Amino acid sequence: MLVVKALHISFVVAWFAGLFYLPRIFVNLAMVPAESAAERERLLLMAGKLYRFMTPLGILAVGLGLWLWLGFGFAGGWLHAKTTLVVLLIVYHLYCGQLLRTFVAGASTKNHVWFRWFNELPVLVLFAVVFLAVLKPF
Ligand code: HEM
């Protein structure tokens, strides 16, 4: 069980590196001047590679969490609250994919301020999930 939990936490950390950095690339993409096509292409390449890299990391993080839950008999309100927050993270991840496709199509209408606030959401969820997982308050 401890090996599964160690892998779970490791892939959670790796997934969050992407959840934190991809929206930061979106902030920069939203600020690229129209005449800087080379910079826009470089940022789009980075964002595409990062999204393709972070998706399997998210699948492994959640899969190992479900293995812990269903394989080792964990229970409690904390796990339901935690899983609900993780569903929010999965929606956030998939929405990042949609935002990336909008940038690739040159159809993004949101400004850098919107993306800066969007970038903060995973931070709040991370704190809530980690406190639920470690303290198990209910
Ligand atoms: C559906 C997704 C997930 C499920 C079902 C799940 C389930 C679990 C379970 C059953 C444990 C073992 C608890 C223990 O040993 O006391 C655990 C540990 C942990 N999980 Fe998750 N998890 C999921 C996603 C996540 C995510 C997204 C994060 C981070 C944001 C996370 C952070 C942690 C941490 C930090 C621990 C270690 C807690 C401790 O050792 O006290 N988990 N998880």
Boltz pocket constraint, residues with backbone or C-beta under 6 A from the ligand:
constraints:
  - pocket:
      binder: B
      contacts: [[A, 5], [A, 8], [A, 9], [A, 12], [A, 61], [A, 62], [A, 64], [A, 65], [A, 66], [A, 68], [A, 69], [A, 74], [A, 79], [A, 82], [A, 83], [A, 86], [A, 89], [A, 125], [A, 126], [A, 129], [A, 130], [A, 133], [A, 134], [A, 135]]
      max_distance: 6.0
